[in-house]
Amino acid sequence: MTTDLRPFAIALYQKPGAEHACLQLQAQGADVCVLICAIWLEIKRVRCCPERLTALQAHTRDWHEQVVRPLRQLRQNWRQPAQQDTLLLPLREQVKQLELEAEYEQLRRLGELAQQWLNEPDTTPQDWLGKIAPEPLNPTAVQLLRSAAATLTI
């Protein structure tokens, strides 16, 4: 089984409504890379347990908080000024690309963590996403991601 989450994440993001759902969840403070990994683990029927949930959430928390989130904040802060400053616009695009690369690295790290779990699939459906998504998250957006992922072949 492949542990590369990047192709899965890209394919999921391209599904109708998935980009909007991800952006909604991200605006609510969710770590979308962790949510995507949770969906991927569900599809692969990897056994979900409290220890694995904790490990998944903790494994890339520092990377997300120290790298991904500051890049995203900078990009968002420059949205309005870049519309008026032609020199800032290409810099904002570079920051956007760095943010994307940082997310890909986070997905790689999550896939690396999950590698050890992939050899122990469960025959019953697993609810990684429901257990890892904080309660106040938009349930419609969460369900849309789950439904979109179910149509992917991995």
ABEGO torsion letter per residue (X at the ends): XBABAAAAAAAAAABBGAAAAAAAAAAAGBBAAAAAAAAAAAAAGBBBBAAAAAAAAAAAAAAAAAAAAAAAAAAAAAAAAAAABAAAAAAAAAAAAAAAAAAAAAAAAAAAAAAAAAABBBABBBBAAAAABBAABBAAAAAAAAAAAAABBX
